[in-house]
Amino acid sequence: MELFSSSWAALRSTVAGLADEDFARPSGCTGWLVRDLVCHLVIDAQDVLITLATPAMGEPTRDAATYWNVVPTPTGDDPLDALTVRLAAAYEEPRLLKFHLDDVGSAAGRAAGLADPGARVETQEQVLTAGDYLSAYVLEWTLHHLDLVAGLPDAAGPSAEALAGARALLERVVGEEFPRSLSDADALLVGTGRRAPTADEAAALGALATRLPFAVG
């Protein structure tokens, strides 16, 4: 849960430091500008608040790893993706997006800090402990932090701890270990299809390269 809080705070801090013109740059998410990605983070923060306020009585049906499913590689054509783009455009000014993310995002961070790790919560008709739910989101925050800075070389990226934690979780999700020759960031980018492996990386991946990408959702 500490890694949830630190990775989420770092991501929001990077957004807060962006210049207005940065919001019109492409992000690492197919079909999305930076402003679209930030709008998605607002929705993510709302989901965290909703889930932490939705207690469940049954036994957990998922954990931090099984919360995620390997899904088809996003194309940007999904109706929900298109809705996010329209919502982002409606903000018109980057400062409004920054304000909304800071407002809702800070609340989500506070709620996570107050949550009982063993309490059971429900989301998407699944039951998890709050600790597992928040741990699952470390992967979400870290991947989107990489997406955010993909075209912004001067912006601060995710921490080494977040990258290592996200890599370990992704390896649990897909049931495979990526070669140690790949850095944590490269394992996440290549593993989820955010970029193609280089020739050296493909050689190190071996047969695993034929199974890429492992897009998660």
N, C-alpha and C positions, 0 to 999 in steps of 0.2 A: 504494500500500500504506500510505503514511502517512495518507491520508484514511480508509482502513479503520480503522486503529488509533485515530485521533482521534474518528471518529464513533461507534465502538463504545464507547470509554471514556466519551464524553459521555452516551450512552444509558444505560449501566450506572450512571453517577453520578446521573442523574436518578432512576432506579429506587431507588437506595440512599437518596435523600433523601425518598422518599414517606412519608407518614403511613399508619398501618394502615388508616384509613378510606378512603384513596384507592384501595385495592385493590378496593373494592366499587363504585367509580364506573364508568360506561360508558366504554369506550375509543372510538377512532375506527374500530375494526374492527367491522363489522356483527355483532351477536350476541355480542360479547365484552366482558366487564368488563376492567378494568385487570389483575386477577390472571390472567385467561386470556391476555392479551397477554404478560405477563411469563413465564408458563409456556411460551408459544411461543418466546420469546427463549432460554430454556434449551435447547429442542430445536434451535433455530438454532445455538447455540453448539456443541452436540454434533455437528451436521452439519459445521460448520467443522473441528472436530478430526478427524472421520472422514475428510473429504475430503483434508485436508492429510497424513494418514497413509495415503493410498491412491495410490501413485505409478502413473503410466501410461507406457507405452512408445511408443504411437502418436502420430501428428501431431494437433495440436489440431483439434477439430471445432467448437468454439464459442469466442467471445471474450466480453468483459465485457457487450457489448450482446446478442449472440445467445444468451447464457445464458438470457435472459428470453424468455418467450412472452406474447403478449397473450391473456388468458383471459376467460371469462365473469365478470361482476361477482359477487363472493362474496355469498351470501345468508345464510351462517351455518348452513346445513343440511348441509354436506359432512360425511361421517362422520369425517374427520380433524379437522375443526373441533370436532365434538362430543366427540371423544376428548380434545382439548386442554382443553375445559371441565371434563371429569370429572377429568383429571389435576390441573388447577389447584385444584379443590375438595378434592382429597385432601390437599393441603398444610395445610389448615385454618388455619394461622397465617401471616400475611404475612412474618414474620421468616424462616420456613423457605424461602419462595420467594426472598427476598432473598439468603439464604445460598447457596442452590444456584446462583442466577444469578452471584453474585460468584465462587463456586468454579469453576464450569465456564467462565463467561465470561472470567475472568482467564486461565485456561489457554488458551482459544481465542485471546485477545489475544497471549499469549506465543508460541504456536505460529506465529501470523501474522508476528510480528516476526522469528522465526528462519527463516522460509520463504525459499527461493530463488525470486525472482520468475519466473525462466525455467523452473523445474522443472515437469514436467507431472503433473497430477493427474486423477483420474477421479471423476465424480459423475453419478448418474442416467444411466449408460451414455454419458456424453459426456466428452471430453478437453479440458481447458483448461490454460493455464499457471497457476501459482499466483497470479501477479500479476493476470491477468484474472479469476480466480475471486474473489479478494479485492476487486478493484475492483467487480465486480458486486454484492457485498454492501453497498457504500456506499448503493446505492438501497434495499436492504432495511432497513438500519439507519435511514436518514433517514426513510423513509415510516413506519416503526413508531415512531420518536421523535415524529413528528407525531401518530400515533395515540395514543401514550401521554399526551400533554399536551392532547389535544383537549378534555377536560373539566376540566383542571387549569390554570387561567390563571396560577397562581403558580409552576408548575414550569418549570424551565429546558428550553428546546427545543433543536433541533439548531443547530449553528453556521452562520454564513453560508457558510463554505467547503463544509460538507457539503450544504447546500441547493443551492448552485450546482453542485456536482459531481453530485448526484442528478438535478437538472433536465437537465443536459447528457446524462447517460446515458439518461434516459427519452426525450429527444428522439431519441437514436440508436436506441433500441429501436423506437420507433413511426415513425421516418422523417419526423418533422414537427417544426417549431419553433413553440413557443408564443409569442404576442405578447409583446414586451418590456414592454408595459404591465402584464402580470401579474408580480407578484413571484415569486421562485423557490418560496416556500412555496405560493402560490396556484396556480402552474402545476402543482405536484405534487398538490395536493389536488383541483383541478378535473380535471386530466388523467387521474388514476386513479379518478375517480368518488367520491372521499371527500366531496365536496360538489358541489352543482349550481352552475353559473356564474351570476353575477348578470347582469342585463340588459346592463350595460355590458361585462362580460367576454364574454358571448355575441356581442355586436356586434363586439368586437375579434377574437374567434376566427373569425368568419365561417363559411365552409363547414366548417371543422374542428370546430365545435361539434356538427354532425350526426353526427360519428364518435365522439364521446365516449360512454362512458369508455374509456380504455385501461388496464384492470386488468391487472396483470402477475403472473406466477407461474411 
